[in-house]
Amino acid sequence: MKLVILDTYASTGKELSYQRFEELAELAWYERTPYERIAERIGDAELVITNKCMLDRSVLSQCPNVKYVGIIATGYNNIDLDYAIERGITVTNVPAYSTKGVAQLVFAYILDAYNMVREHDERVHRGEWQNCPDFCFYDDRVQELDGKTIGIIGFGSIAKRVAKLAAAFDMKVLVQTRTIRQKDQEDYPWVRFVDQTRLFSESDIITVHCPLTVETEGLINRDTLRLMKPEAILINTARGPVVKEQDLAEALNQDVIRRAYVDVVSAEPIQPDNPLLYAKNIVITPHIAWACYDTRVRLIEMVYQNLKHYLEGDPTHVVSQPKA
């Protein structure tokens, strides 16, 4: 069978490759594929793997041999699932592969905010320490995490990992989630499940880990930001549209909250007119939470196993089960 991988660049970086997939099928791979060339490159292949290439009805209708689409990600909004079901195409994804990496970045942000690592480094390099008359040289805003309250929006695998790390720092943990499960209450006895108003008003740190839905789009807005403490920080590693970016920029510029850290924005790559680029007290990283080397090794291995299981007649992580 023929296998086409349309966009390897995101997951391989400079260190990894998909060469091993030659064990499973006749392989052709491309670092990037523009939309207008997707159908051409798939050609008569039965198997397709992609990260972000748009496989809509128009593209898939030109590729009659496709029987399997493997997503190199958890999200699969770039696939027309209705048409895939109609065609009998099996679509698989990779759930929960980035849990550890995303939670790690959340705490990189938190430790940066509370220890003020970058600010102290910059001041040392500007000569402020060497010109200080005293041995002690520090910003008065450096604080311990012990006893601080972290508010977690959502309670999936990443949020649970963040809750465990917070417990290791002896932080208080609040969670606001649509569904409160008894098992979660039993497994995480140090977590208090609260409503949205209480989470926003009591938390020193708010970190977003909910999916992007009609209900969560714009969840972080002028009203919810004004519920937060003036010294609070906001973290978003979920999806950009969960935050109304103009509202957040205004909140930062008006000192409604102390600081924000975002790894995701509404349009990626970030656009030059994004108001967050011109806000103060914000750190923006280019959607790197999932990109740890170890995370990408895990991702590619899971993509390989998904394809292997499909070829063996036992598909796993199916998000579009073909009709019988």
SULSULNOR-V886399 format. One record per pair of residues at least 24 apart in sequence whose C-alpha atoms are under 7 Angstrom apart, sorted by the first residue. I is the first residue (numbers start at 1). J is the second residue. Records with the same first field share a line. If there is no record, write none. Layout:
# SULSULNOR-V886399
I=J, J
This chain:
# SULSULNOR-V886399
1=25, 26, 46
2=26, 27, 45, 46, 47
3=27, 28, 45, 46, 47, 48
4=28, 29, 42, 45, 47, 48, 49
5=29, 30, 48, 49, 50
6=30, 31, 32, 33, 49, 50
7=31, 32, 33, 50, 51
8=32
11=296
21=304
24=308
39=63
52=78
53=78
54=78, 79
55=79, 80
56=80
57=83
70=303
72=303
81=320
85=320, 321, 322, 323
88=322, 323
89=322
90=318, 320, 321, 322
91=318, 319, 320
92=306, 317, 318, 319
93=317, 318, 319
94=302, 303, 317
96=157
97=295, 298, 299
98=290, 295
99=157, 158
101=289, 290, 292, 295
102=158, 289, 290
103=158, 161, 162
105=289
109=261
114=142, 143, 144
115=142, 143
116=142
145=169, 171
146=170, 171
147=171, 172
148=172, 204
149=173, 203, 204, 205
150=174, 203, 204, 205, 206
151=175, 199, 203, 205, 206, 207
152=176, 206, 207, 208, 209
153=177, 207, 208, 209, 210
154=208, 209, 210
158=209
159=209
174=199
200=224, 227, 228
201=227, 228, 229
204=229, 232, 233
205=232, 233, 234
206=233, 234, 235
207=234, 235, 236
208=235, 236, 237, 238
209=237, 238
210=238
211=238
212=239, 242
216=242
217=241, 242
218=242, 243, 244
219=243
220=244
221=247, 248
222=247
226=256
228=257
229=257
230=255, 256, 257, 258
231=257, 258
232=257, 258
233=257, 258, 259, 260
234=259, 260, 261
235=260, 261, 262
236=261, 262, 263, 264
237=262, 263, 264
238=264
239=264, 265
240=264, 265, 266
241=265, 266
245=275, 276
246=275
249=275, 276, 279
252=279, 280, 281
253=279, 280
263=287, 288
